[in-house]
Each structure stands twice: as structure tokens, then as C-alpha cells.
Amino acid sequence: MTDIPAHPTDPFDAEAINATEGLDPVDPAYAQVLRIATALNLIPLAIGASVFDALLIRHIGGPYGLITAAAWVIAAIVIVSFPSRRVSRWGYKIGEGQLRVARGWLFRTDTIVPFVRVQHIDVGQGPIERWFGLSHLIVHTSGTHNSTVTLPGLHADLAAAMRETIRRHIQTDFA
């Protein structure tokens, strides 16, 4: 009887996953991009909770601030902790004839895009990404299901170089 070896890493340890799978991490500055984007989404919600708290307390005559404090504390925790955890869960590897993108923690997605299936490639950059010198690579493939693969958090020069590498493979495959 042969023993099946246990998985050598903790399935929730992003560093171990990237190390054992040989994936390159996205740029750490991407955590700041996510932090700012998260703040831009959560701060209006926290302000709305504060207004709701003020209006609700007037009607029930209770102590003001409980909902407000909870909303701002939750927003602060999410803004500080979640982006860095999310960045640590992204990995990629551009290899011979394919791009591999892995992401996720609880629901892990590992996508391999063969260059022969690539239709076109975009390098995008939002205003926050531009501020940090980052870009995202968008690979459009043939097919309908998962026909777009996005790899965020790349330094702008690296994203352009990856686009050119994939473009060269597309040209040589059809020439």
C-alpha cells in the first residue's frame, strides 16, 4: 500500500503557494492602488451610515454613534488589511507559449492562456494605477467562456514588455 504524501503547503498560505508553483508576484505597490480604490468605495458608505445613524437616533432617542463607529471601524479594517492580502494572492508566469495567471484564496482560480488562442492584447492604466506607475494586462482569447484574462498590478514597463512578447508569439504562429 502506498501512502499519498500530504500537500506540502498550507492551502491558505499565499507565499507558499507562489513559491511552490513558481509564480511571480504582482508589484507590491498594487496594494496601495487597491487601498485607495477601496477607500473611494467605502468612505461614502461610512458617511451614509453616519447620516443614517444621526437620523435613526433622533427618532428612537438612543445614544448616537454606535452605527457610525461600527461603520468607520469596519471601513478602516477593510482599507488597511484586505488590499495587501488580495495582492499576495495574485501570481503569474509567462512561459514558453503560454501565460499563467493564478489568483484567489478561498476560491482559487488558475488560468493558463496559450498564446495561439490570443486574439488581441491590451495594456490599461487607470488614474490611480498611473499615479503608482502600474498597469494591467488584458488578454482577449478566442471563445466565449473566460475569453478575457486580466492581470493587474504590473509595472508599466513590464506590462508593455509582456504585451510585446505575446504579440511576437501571435505573429510567429500565424506567419
N, C-alpha and C positions, 0 to 999 in steps of 0.2 A: 504494500500500500504506500503510495507516495503522498507526502504532505504538501499541501498547497501553501506556498510562502505567503505570509501576511503582507498586505500592502505596506511598502517601506515608509510611507509618509502619512501624516495626518491629513485626511481629505479636506480639512478646512484651513490648512496652512499654505498661504499663497506663495511664500518664498520657497518652500519645499517643492510645491507643485512646479513652479517655474524652473527651479534648479534641476529637478529630475526630468522634466520634459524638454529642457534645453531651450526654453523660450527667452526672448529678450524682453525686458520690461519696458513699459511706456515711460516717457520722460516724467520725472518726479514733479516738475512744475505743473503738470496737468492737474495735480491735486489742488493747486491754487485756483486754476480755471474753474474746476468743479465747485470749489468753496464759494467763489464769487457768484457763479450761476445759481447755486443752492440758496445763497443769501438773497439774491434777487427774487427768488420764488417764495421763500419762507417769510421774509420780513413783512411783506404785505399781508400774509395770513396771520402773523402775530399781531400786527396792528389791528386787523379786523377782529381778532379775538379780544383785544383790549377794548375796542369800541363796544363789542357785544357784551363784555363784562360790565362796562360802565352803564349801559342801558338796562341790562338784566338786574343789576344790583339796585338801581333806583326803584324798580318795581317790587322787588321782594324785600328790600330793606336790610339786606345782609352785608357782610364785610366785603368791601371792594378789593380786588386784587388777586384773588385765588386763580381765576381763569387766566388773567393777564400774566401772572408769574409762571404758571404752568406752560403757557404758550411760548413765552420768551425763553424759558429754560430748555424746553424741547427743541426749539429752533436753534439755540446756541449749541446744544449737544450734537444735533444733526449737522450743522455747519462745520463744526470742528472735527468730528470723528468720522463721519461717513465718507467724505471725499477721499481721504488717504486710504481707507480700507478698500474703496472701489478701485483706485488706481493700482493698488497692489494685486488686484485680481485680474489685471489685463496682461497678456503676453502675446508675442508674435514672433514668427521666424520666417524669413524669406529665404527659400531654399531653391534647389535646382528644379525649376519648372513649376513651383507652387508657392503660395502664400498661406501660412497657417496663422490663425487668429484664435486665441482662447480667452474667454472671459467668464466671469461669474464666480459665485461662491457656493451657494446652496443649489442653484440650478446652473451648472457649468455648461457652457457651450464651447465646443472646439470645432472650428470651421477650417477646412482645407480647400483652397481655391486653386485648381490647376490653371496655369496661365493660358492654356489652349481654350479655356471656356470664357476668358475675359473678353468682353465687348468693348468697354472703354474704362478709363481711369480718371478720377477727379481728385484734385487736392483742394480742400476747402479750408477756410480760415475765418472764424467769427471775430468780432471785435475784441473779445476777452482773450481768445487764443492769440490774436495778433499782438496784443499787449505783452504776452509772455513769449513770443517768438515760436509759437506752436502751430501746428496744422493737423488736419485729419485727412486720411487717405480713404477714398471711396472707390471700391472696385465693383463694377457692374458686370454681371456674368449673364450668360445665356440661360434661359429657363425662367420659371416664374417663382417657385418657392425659394426663398432666401437668395434672390438674384442680386441683392446689394449687400456688400460686406463693408462695414465702416471700421476703420482703425484710428481711434483718436489718440491725442497725446504724443504726437511725433514732433520732433524739432522740425522746423520748416524745411531746412536743407535736406534732412533725412527723408521726409515725405516726398520731396521733389526727386531725390535720387531713387527712391523705391518706385515712383511712377515711371521714371525713365528705364529702370531695369525691367519692369513688367512690359513696358511699351516695346522694348527691344525684343523680348521673347515673343510678343504678339507678331511683330513684323517678320521675324525669322520663321515662325510657324506657318505663316501663310504665303511666304515668298517662294 
